[in-house]
Amino acid sequence: MEEIITYFETIPTVHRSIILVGGITFFWLLEGILPLVSFNYKKWKHAGPNFFFTLTTILINMPLAFLLLATSDWTIANNFGIINWLPEMPLWAYVIVGLLLLDFIGAYLAHFTEHKVKPLWMVHLVHHTDHKVDTTTANRHHPLESVIRYIFTLFGVFLVGAPMGVVMLYQSLSLVFTQFNHANIKLPRKLDKALSYVIVSPDMHKVHHHYKLPYTDSNYGNIFSLWDRLCGTYMEYDRDDIVYGVDTFFDEEENSKIGVLLKQPFHSYKKPTGQEEVTY
C-alpha cells in the first residue's frame, strides 16, 4: 500500500492521460462485445460533443491542480482534517477512510447538490441530456460544472485532510469508475447486483439517467454505493425499461450540438403546454 501511495503522490501527467484514454478505450471496446442497449447511432459522431467536454474538463482542472497540492500539504503540515484526527490505524485503513470521505464530498455531495439547487441543475443538465448513455457520457460536463466539481473536491481535500497520494488515487479511481458505470455494458444481473452492494455498478447508475423523476434524483454515487444507501437515495429500476435523457429537454438533435449545450445552463424552460413550470 505504501508503494501505491508513493506512486500516486508524484504520478506523471502522461500516466494520468493513459488512465483517461485507456479507460475510455477499454470500455468503448467492451461496449461492442457486451452492449446493454443496441443503439442505432454513429458512435464517433455521438462521442464528438462528449469528447469536447472531456477536453474542457482537462483544460480547467490542470491549471488548478496546484490548489489541490497546496491544500493537501497545508492539512498535513498543520495536522488538520478528519483522517488526521482519527486514532492511529494501519495505512490501508487510513487510505480507505480517505477514499470514502473524498468520494462522499467530491462526488456524492456535489452531485446531490447539483440536483437540488436549480441553477446548478441547469448546469448539470448537459450531462443528463445525452440520449445514448455510454462510456463517453462519463465526462460530458459543462465547463461550469467542471469548476463546481473542482470546488467540492478542493473542499473535500481540506476537510478530510488527505495527503496528495490519496487525493490522486481518489481522482484516478473516480475517473475509471465513472467510465465503468456509464458504459453501455450488460453484466449478468446477479453480478451487477452483487457489485452494487459495494460499488456503483452500471445498472445502478443507469437508473439515475432515466428521463423521469424520481429516478433522476437517485443513485448519485460514483465509486461507493454506501452513500446512496445510507442517505436514502438508492433506487432500483429494471434496466430494460430505462429511457435516457430528460423529459423537459427531449430534442435529441439539439442535445447533440455543442453550441446548444454550452448555452443550456442559461436556458429558462417550461414543461409542454398544459403542464406546470418545472422546479427542482
C-alpha positions as CSV (number, residue, x, y, z in Angstrom):
1,M,0.0,0.0,0.0
2,E,2.9,2.4,0.8
3,E,4.3,1.9,-2.7
4,I,0.9,2.7,-4.3
5,I,0.5,5.9,-2.3
6,T,4.1,6.9,-3.1
7,Y,3.5,6.4,-6.8
8,F,0.3,8.5,-6.8
9,E,2.0,11.3,-4.9
10,T,4.1,12.0,-8.0
11,I,2.1,10.3,-10.7
12,P,3.3,11.7,-14.1
13,T,0.9,13.6,-16.2
14,V,1.4,11.1,-19.0
15,H,0.3,8.3,-16.7
16,R,-2.9,10.2,-15.8
17,S,-3.5,10.6,-19.5
18,I,-3.0,6.8,-20.0
19,I,-5.7,6.2,-17.3
20,L,-8.1,8.5,-19.1
21,V,-7.6,7.3,-22.6
22,G,-7.0,3.7,-21.6
23,G,-10.3,3.6,-19.6
24,I,-12.4,5.1,-22.4
25,T,-10.7,2.7,-25.0
26,F,-11.3,-0.4,-22.8
27,F,-14.9,0.3,-22.0
28,W,-15.6,1.5,-25.6
29,L,-14.4,-1.9,-26.9
30,L,-16.3,-3.8,-24.2
31,E,-19.5,-2.0,-25.2
32,G,-19.1,-3.6,-28.6
33,I,-18.8,-7.0,-27.1
34,L,-21.4,-6.8,-24.3
35,P,-23.8,-4.0,-25.2
36,L,-26.7,-3.3,-22.9
37,V,-28.6,-1.3,-25.5
38,S,-28.1,-1.8,-29.2
39,F,-28.1,1.9,-30.1
40,N,-28.8,2.9,-33.6
41,Y,-26.2,5.6,-33.9
42,K,-22.8,6.5,-35.3
43,K,-20.7,6.1,-32.2
44,W,-18.0,8.5,-33.2
45,K,-20.5,11.2,-34.1
46,H,-22.2,10.8,-30.8
47,A,-18.9,10.9,-28.9
48,G,-17.9,14.2,-30.5
49,P,-19.6,16.5,-28.1
50,N,-18.7,14.3,-25.1
51,F,-15.0,14.3,-26.1
52,F,-15.2,18.1,-26.4
53,F,-16.5,18.4,-22.8
54,T,-13.8,15.9,-21.7
55,L,-11.2,18.3,-23.1
56,T,-12.7,21.4,-21.4
57,T,-12.7,19.5,-18.1
58,I,-9.0,18.7,-18.6
59,L,-8.2,22.3,-19.5
60,I,-10.0,23.6,-16.4
61,N,-8.6,21.0,-13.9
62,M,-4.9,21.0,-15.0
63,P,-4.1,24.7,-14.1
64,L,-6.0,24.4,-10.9
65,A,-4.2,21.3,-9.7
66,F,-1.7,23.3,-7.7
67,L,-4.5,24.3,-5.3
68,L,-5.2,20.7,-4.5
69,L,-1.5,20.2,-3.8
70,A,-1.2,23.3,-1.7
71,T,-4.3,22.5,0.3
72,S,-3.2,18.9,0.9
73,D,0.2,20.0,2.0
74,W,-1.3,22.5,4.4
75,T,-3.5,20.0,6.1
76,I,-0.7,17.6,6.6
77,A,1.7,20.3,7.9
78,N,-1.0,21.5,10.3
79,N,-2.4,18.1,11.2
80,F,-5.8,19.3,10.1
81,G,-8.7,17.2,8.7
82,I,-10.9,14.3,9.7
83,I,-8.4,11.5,8.9
84,N,-5.6,13.3,10.8
85,W,-7.8,13.5,13.9
86,L,-8.6,9.8,13.9
87,P,-6.8,7.3,16.2
88,E,-3.7,5.7,14.7
89,M,-4.6,3.0,12.2
90,P,-2.9,0.8,9.5
91,L,-2.1,2.6,6.3
92,W,-4.6,0.6,4.3
93,A,-7.5,1.6,6.7
94,Y,-6.3,5.2,6.6
95,V,-6.4,5.2,2.8
96,I,-9.9,3.5,2.6
97,V,-11.4,6.1,5.0
98,G,-9.8,8.9,3.0
99,L,-11.2,7.5,-0.3
100,L,-14.7,7.0,1.3
101,L,-14.8,10.6,2.6
102,L,-13.4,12.2,-0.6
103,D,-16.0,10.2,-2.6
104,F,-18.8,11.4,-0.4
105,I,-17.8,15.1,-0.6
106,G,-16.3,15.3,-4.1
107,A,-18.8,13.0,-5.8
108,Y,-22.0,12.2,-3.9
109,L,-22.5,15.6,-2.1
110,A,-21.6,17.6,-5.2
111,H,-23.9,15.5,-7.4
112,F,-26.8,15.7,-4.9
113,T,-26.4,19.5,-4.6
114,E,-26.5,19.9,-8.3
115,H,-29.8,18.2,-8.4
116,K,-31.3,20.2,-5.6
117,V,-30.2,23.7,-6.4
118,K,-31.9,24.8,-9.6
119,P,-29.1,27.0,-11.1
120,L,-26.7,24.1,-10.6
121,W,-29.2,21.7,-12.0
122,M,-29.3,23.8,-15.2
123,V,-25.5,23.4,-15.5
124,H,-25.7,19.7,-14.8
125,L,-28.3,19.2,-17.5
126,V,-25.6,18.9,-20.1
127,H,-24.7,15.6,-18.6
128,H,-28.3,14.3,-18.4
129,T,-29.4,15.3,-21.9
130,D,-27.3,12.5,-23.5
131,H,-29.9,10.2,-25.1
132,K,-27.3,7.5,-25.7
133,V,-25.5,6.9,-22.4
134,D,-22.2,5.2,-22.9
135,T,-18.7,5.4,-21.5
136,T,-18.1,8.8,-23.3
137,T,-21.0,10.3,-21.3
138,A,-19.0,10.0,-18.2
139,N,-17.1,13.2,-18.9
140,R,-19.9,15.1,-20.6
141,H,-19.9,18.1,-18.2
142,H,-20.4,21.7,-18.9
143,P,-17.2,23.8,-18.1
144,L,-19.1,25.5,-15.3
145,E,-19.8,22.1,-13.8
146,S,-16.1,21.2,-14.0
147,V,-15.5,24.2,-11.8
148,I,-18.3,23.3,-9.4
149,R,-17.0,19.7,-9.1
150,Y,-13.5,21.0,-8.6
151,I,-14.6,23.3,-5.7
152,F,-16.3,20.4,-4.0
153,T,-13.2,18.2,-4.4
154,L,-11.0,21.0,-3.1
155,F,-13.3,21.4,-0.1
156,G,-13.1,17.6,0.4
157,V,-9.3,17.6,0.4
158,F,-9.4,20.4,3.0
159,L,-12.0,18.9,5.3
160,V,-10.7,15.3,5.0
161,G,-7.0,16.3,5.4
162,A,-6.0,13.9,2.7
163,P,-2.3,13.6,1.6
164,M,-1.7,14.1,-2.1
165,G,-1.1,10.4,-2.7
166,V,-4.6,9.6,-1.5
167,V,-6.1,12.6,-3.5
168,M,-4.5,11.4,-6.7
169,L,-5.5,7.8,-6.1
170,Y,-9.1,9.0,-5.5
171,Q,-9.2,11.1,-8.7
172,S,-7.8,8.2,-10.7
173,L,-10.3,5.7,-9.3
174,S,-13.1,8.3,-9.7
175,L,-12.3,8.6,-13.4
176,V,-12.2,4.9,-14.1
177,F,-15.4,4.2,-12.1
178,T,-17.4,6.9,-13.9
179,Q,-16.3,5.4,-17.2
180,F,-17.3,2.0,-15.9
181,N,-20.7,2.8,-14.5
182,H,-21.7,4.9,-17.6
183,A,-20.5,2.3,-20.0
184,N,-23.2,0.7,-22.2
185,I,-22.3,-2.8,-21.0
186,K,-24.6,-5.7,-20.0
187,L,-23.3,-7.5,-16.9
188,P,-25.1,-10.6,-15.6
189,R,-27.9,-9.2,-13.4
190,K,-26.8,-11.1,-10.3
191,L,-23.2,-9.9,-10.7
192,D,-24.2,-6.3,-11.2
193,K,-26.5,-6.6,-8.2
194,A,-23.7,-8.1,-6.1
195,L,-21.3,-5.3,-7.1
196,S,-23.9,-2.6,-6.3
197,Y,-23.7,-3.5,-2.6
198,V,-20.1,-2.1,-2.5
199,I,-19.5,0.0,-5.6
200,V,-21.7,1.9,-8.1
201,S,-22.4,-0.7,-10.8
202,P,-23.6,0.1,-14.4
203,D,-27.2,-1.0,-13.7
204,M,-27.3,1.1,-10.5
205,H,-26.1,4.3,-12.2
206,K,-28.2,3.9,-15.3
207,V,-31.3,4.3,-13.1
208,H,-30.0,7.8,-12.4
209,H,-30.1,8.6,-16.1
210,H,-33.8,7.6,-16.5
211,Y,-35.6,10.5,-18.0
212,K,-38.3,10.9,-15.3
213,L,-38.4,11.7,-11.6
214,P,-38.0,10.3,-9.0
215,Y,-35.4,8.1,-10.6
216,T,-33.3,11.0,-11.9
217,D,-32.9,12.1,-8.3
218,S,-31.4,8.9,-7.1
219,N,-28.1,6.9,-7.1
220,Y,-25.8,9.9,-7.0
221,G,-22.7,8.0,-6.1
222,N,-19.6,7.4,-8.2
223,I,-17.3,4.9,-6.6
224,F,-19.0,3.6,-3.4
225,S,-22.7,2.8,-3.3
226,L,-22.6,3.2,0.5
227,W,-23.6,6.8,0.5
228,D,-26.8,6.3,-1.5
229,R,-27.8,3.5,0.8
230,L,-27.1,5.5,4.0
231,C,-28.6,8.7,2.7
232,G,-31.8,7.1,1.4
233,T,-31.2,8.0,-2.3
234,Y,-30.8,4.4,-3.5
235,M,-33.4,3.3,-6.0
236,E,-33.8,0.3,-8.4
237,Y,-35.4,0.2,-11.8
238,D,-35.4,-2.5,-14.4
239,R,-32.6,-1.7,-16.9
240,D,-34.7,-2.8,-19.8
241,D,-37.2,-0.1,-19.1
242,I,-34.8,2.8,-18.7
243,V,-35.1,5.7,-21.2
244,Y,-32.2,8.1,-21.2
245,G,-32.5,11.9,-21.3
246,V,-34.6,14.5,-19.5
247,D,-38.3,14.8,-20.1
248,T,-38.1,18.6,-20.3
249,F,-35.2,18.6,-22.9
250,F,-36.4,15.9,-25.3
251,D,-34.9,17.2,-28.6
252,E,-32.1,14.7,-29.2
253,E,-30.7,16.6,-32.2
254,E,-30.4,19.8,-30.3
255,N,-28.9,18.0,-27.3
256,S,-26.1,16.8,-29.5
257,K,-24.9,20.3,-30.6
258,I,-22.0,21.7,-28.7
259,G,-23.2,25.3,-29.1
260,V,-26.6,24.5,-27.7
261,L,-25.2,22.5,-24.8
262,L,-22.8,25.4,-23.9
263,K,-25.9,27.7,-23.6
264,Q,-28.1,25.1,-21.8
265,P,-27.4,26.4,-18.3
266,F,-28.8,29.8,-19.2
267,H,-32.0,28.5,-20.8
268,S,-35.2,29.1,-19.0
269,Y,-37.8,26.4,-19.7
270,K,-41.2,25.1,-19.1
271,K,-42.9,21.8,-19.5
272,P,-45.0,21.2,-22.6
273,T,-48.3,23.2,-22.8
274,G,-50.8,22.4,-20.1
275,Q,-48.2,21.4,-17.5
276,E,-46.8,23.4,-14.7
277,E,-43.4,25.0,-14.9
278,V,-40.6,22.7,-13.9
279,T,-39.0,23.2,-10.5
280,Y,-36.2,21.2,-8.9
